[in-house]
Every structure is written in structure tokens, then in C-alpha cells.
Amino acid sequence: MVDGEAACLDTGLFTSRFEEIYALFERNSRPDAQPWFLKGFYKASDTALAGIDVLPERVHYAENPADLVYDFRLAVRPNIDHILGDENNLLRVPEALRGSSNARLLRRVFEGAIAEAERKAAANYTIAVPQYYNGRIQLLLPLCLTGDAPELALTIQREEGFYSARTCLTLEMAYNNARQICRPMASWLAR
């Protein structure tokens, strides 16, 4: 919500008593600076928000809440050539699996880790953690490549009748992206 002198947004956060927390911005009077500056964060009942008649609604990332939940009936189609052929993605893979002499081993391990992640998510849909990227909801699946602990997160995006997987993220990247929607509750992504 923006009026002439103030802007306000629902942070999606709550106080310990579950009162909404809003960010309040004021117009910047300095001509050589950004147009708005953060005045502070306030709970809905704070008098700092008294001048705002209608507080803004919480941001929603999906029109269909089902997009936030893993559907085990859909196949995951990974773009292995891109994921393992892209230099940035490859740097995210554990070092023990990198190198041209390990290319086949890495592909086999990666495909096996994806199949295992699909089975885990089919058994417990909460393992797939939603993230918002480029205007779309994606799900993050944990990939265990060298042991039992996740080392990467595979991003999958719902298409017509399947999930496409085009990249993988480090766990730190996945945690940061997932927090845009809500606090990740999956234990594999918790800090």
C-alpha cells in the first residue's frame, strides 16, 4: 500500500502472539537519495500505523495452494546435461564427484539421488520445500550424493503433467530462497 507520504507492506511475519508485523516506509526528502526509506517494523496495533486506514494484505505466491505441495503422481524430468554441464552448477557438487574422470559416476550418482528424493517426497510431501523464483513456485528436493545427509537441493517446477528440473542449489541458497515464502520446516533445510 502506498499513499503520498507513506508506504506499508505486510512482512508475512508475526509477533510471538501472532499479530502481523508491517514494514513502514516514508518518502525520502533528500533529492540525491532513493525515494523511500524504512522507518521501521511495527505490529498491526502500533500507533505508527494509525494513519493507514486499511493495512495491506499478506503477499501470496500461488493462486493454487496445491502448487506448494509435491505431487508424487508427476514424473521429475531432470535436464542432466545442463545441471551437470553448467560450470556454476558443477561447482556446487561435492568435490569428490567432480572432474572429467568422474563424469559417468557423477551422472549415475545424480540420477540415483533424484530417484531417492522422489521416493522420500512421495512418502512425506513436506520434504519438498517451496521457493519463489522468476514469478513461479518451484519445489526444492534434497539430494544426498555421497552420504545420508543432503548436499544439494534440486529445483523442480510444475509443467503440464510433469516436473522439470533445470538446476540445483547449495543448501544455503535453497534456505535463503525458501524463506521468501515461509520459514522452512523440513529438517533437511533447517539451520
N, C-alpha and C positions, 0 to 999 in steps of 0.2 A: 504494500500500500504506500503510495507516495502522494503527498499533497504539496503545496507550495514550499513549505519550510521544513517538513519532516518526512522521513521515510521509515517504515517499520516492516519487519518481517518476522514470521513465526520460525524460530530456530529448529523446531521439532524436538526440543529438549524440555525437560520438566524439572521442577524443584523436587526435593525429597518428599514433598506432599502432593506431587503430581499436578502442580499448577504450571501452565505453559510459560515458557521463557521467550521473550521477544528481543530482537536487536533493534535499537532505536538509532537512527542516523539524523543528523542535522545538516542543513545546507551550509557549505563552507563559504565564509565571507572573503577568504583570500583569493584574489583573482589568479594567482600563479599556482594554485593547488587543485587537487581533484574536487569535483563538485560536491561531494558528500563526505562527512567524517562520522565515525562511530562515536556516539555519545555514551552508549553502554548497553548492558543487557539487563532486562527488567522482567519481573514476573508480571502476569496479567493484571494483578491488583495494584501494582505500584502506581503512585501518583504521577510519575514521569510520563505515563501513558494516558493520563486523564484527558488530554486534548485530542485523542484519537477516538472518534465515535465508534467505529467498527474495526476491531482488530482483524488483521489478515488471517486467512485460513492457513493451515499447515500445508506445506508443499506435498503433493503426491506424485509419485514417479510412474505409476502404472494405472491405466484405466481399468485393466482387468487384474484383480489380485491373484488370479491363477498364474500370471506371468512370473510371480515371485516364488513359485514353488516348482521344484523339479518334477517333471512328468516322465516316469520310468518307461512309459509306452513309446516314447520318441527315441530314435537312434541318435547317437552322437557321431557326427561326421567330421573328424579332425582333418585339417589341412596340414598334414605331417611335413610336406615339402616346405611350406612357409614357416611353420613353427620351428622345425629343426634346421632349416636352411637360412633363416634370418639371423644375422650376427648378434643383434641385440637379444633375441630370444635364446640363442645358444649360450650366451654369457650367463644366463640365469640357471642353466643346467649345472648340476654338481660337476666339479672339475674332473672327477674320476671317470666320467662318461664322455667327456669332450675329446676331440681330436679325430683326425681322419681315420686312424686305425680302429676307432670305436664306433664308426658311423652305423654299421649294421646293428651292433649291440645296443646302441642308443635308441634306434628306431624300435627294436623289439621291446626293450625295457619301457619305452614311452607308450607304445601301444598297449602293453600289459598293464601299465599304471592307469591308463584311461579306462580299460575294461574293468579293472578293480574299483576305480572311483565310481563308475556307473552302477556296479553292484551295490556298493556301500550306500549310494544315494537312493537306490531303489528300496533298500532295506530301511533307510531312515532319511526321509526327504529333507530334514533340517541340515544335513551335511552340505547341501548346495546352498551357498550364501549369495544373495542378490547384490549386484552392484549396478550403478547407473553410468553408462558410457555413451557418448555421442547421441544423446536423446533416446536411448533404448535401454531396456533392462537386459542384463546378462546375468548368468549364474556362474559362480566360482566353484569348481570341484577340486578337492585336494588330490595332488599327485605324489605318491610315495615311490621314488625311483631307486633308492639304494638301501632302504630300510623300512621300518614301520611308521616312521614319522613323516608327515607331509613336507615336501621341499619346494613344491611349486603349486600354483593354482591355475587350472585350465579354465579359460573363459569360454562359456558356451552361450549361444544366442539362439532363441527360438526362431525357426523359419517355418514355412508351410510343411508341417509333417515331420520335422526333424530338428535337431540342434546342430548348428555349425560351430566348430571350434577353430579359431584362427590364430590364437596366441596363448601364451602362458605368462603368468606374472610371478614375481617373487612374493613370498608371504607378506612382506612389509607393504609392497604395492597393493596387494589384494586387501589387506586390512584397512589401508587408507581409503581405498575406493569403496569398500563395503560400508564404511562408517558414514558415507553420504546419505544412505537410506536409513540405517538404524545401527545400533550397537550390535556387532556380530555376536551371536550366541553360540555358534558352532565352536566346540572346544579346539578344533584344529587351527582356528584362526584367532583365538583369543590371545591376549597378551597378559 
